[in-house]
Structure formats: C-alpha cells, structure tokens
C-alpha cells in the first residue's frame, strides 16, 4: 500500500521570533526557486549540481529554523556522495521537493 504524502506545513522554529521573522520570510519566499533548481538539476542528471544544492540547503535550513528540511537535504547529499542507486537518489529528491513545497512561516 502506498503511503499518503504528508501535507502538514513545515514551520520554522523561529516563526514567533520577531527578530527572525523577516529573514525566515525571505527563506520561504526563495523556496520556489530552490525547488526549480532541484528539479532542473535532477532532470539533467547533474548529480554534482544536485549534491551542491542539497549541501547548501542543508546548511541554510538550520539557520532559518528548518532543521527537518536540513535533515532531508543531508540524506540526499549523502546518497549522491555515496553513489547510491539512482532509484534511491530519486526517492530523496522527491522527499526534498515535497518538504520544500510545505515550507511555511
């Protein structure tokens, strides 16, 4: 049986911090561009480019209070670095895109 995709928003742990709110908003507003970059590098089978995007997203996510997103990006980066099977990498790409789509204040 296929698992239903998670539709819950992924919220920043800094959402209620007035000093961080503007920065978090910028991070959230940039997410469509990040998703497009992930999808484009995947469709081009540019695994090194995809690894770099995952690495950058892993690093940035924690600073904006989105640690779970950073964990998923880390899994993708690791699977590429460890030359996992293409189906496993695809699964991590799908998980990352799904989570990016749910990022919210």
SVG drawing of the C-alpha trace seen along z (x, -y; Angstrom):
<svg xmlns="http://www.w3.org/2000/svg" viewBox="-2 -42 33 44">
<polyline fill="none" stroke="black" stroke-width="0.4" points="0.0,0.0 1.4,-3.4 2.0,-5.9 0.0,-9.1 2.2,-12.2 2.5,-14.4 0.5,-17.6 1.5,-19.2 3.3,-22.5 7.0,-22.6 7.3,-25.6 10.4,-27.4 11.2,-27.1 11.8,-30.9 8.3,-31.7 7.3,-33.5 10.6,-35.4 10.1,-38.9 13.8,-39.4 14.0,-36.5 10.6,-36.7 11.8,-38.8 14.8,-36.5 12.6,-33.5 10.1,-35.1 12.9,-35.6 14.0,-32.0 10.4,-30.8 9.9,-33.2 13.0,-31.8 11.8,-28.2 10.1,-28.1 13.5,-29.0 15.2,-26.3 12.6,-23.7 13.0,-24.6 16.8,-24.3 16.5,-20.9 14.1,-19.7 16.2,-21.1 19.5,-19.5 17.7,-16.2 16.1,-16.3 19.6,-17.0 21.0,-14.2 23.5,-16.7 24.3,-14.8 27.1,-17.1 25.0,-20.1 22.2,-18.4 24.6,-17.5 25.8,-21.1 22.2,-22.4 21.4,-19.8 24.6,-20.8 23.7,-24.5 20.1,-23.8 21.3,-21.5 23.5,-24.4 20.9,-27.2 17.9,-25.3 19.1,-25.1 20.0,-28.7 16.4,-29.6 14.9,-27.1 14.0,-24.4 16.1,-21.6 13.9,-18.8 14.4,-20.2 18.2,-20.2 18.0,-16.5 16.2,-15.6 18.7,-17.6 21.6,-15.9 20.1,-12.5 20.1,-13.5 23.6,-14.8 24.8,-11.7 23.1,-9.4 24.8,-11.2 28.2,-11.3 28.0,-7.6 26.9,-6.8 23.6,-5.3 21.3,-3.6 19.5,-6.1 16.1,-5.0 17.3,-5.8 18.5,-9.2 15.2,-9.8 13.4,-9.0 15.5,-11.5 14.9,-14.1 11.1,-13.5 11.2,-13.8 13.2,-17.0 10.9,-18.6 7.9,-17.6 9.2,-19.1 10.4,-22.3 6.8,-22.7 5.5,-22.5 7.9,-25.1 5.9,-27.8 6.1,-30.5"/>
</svg>
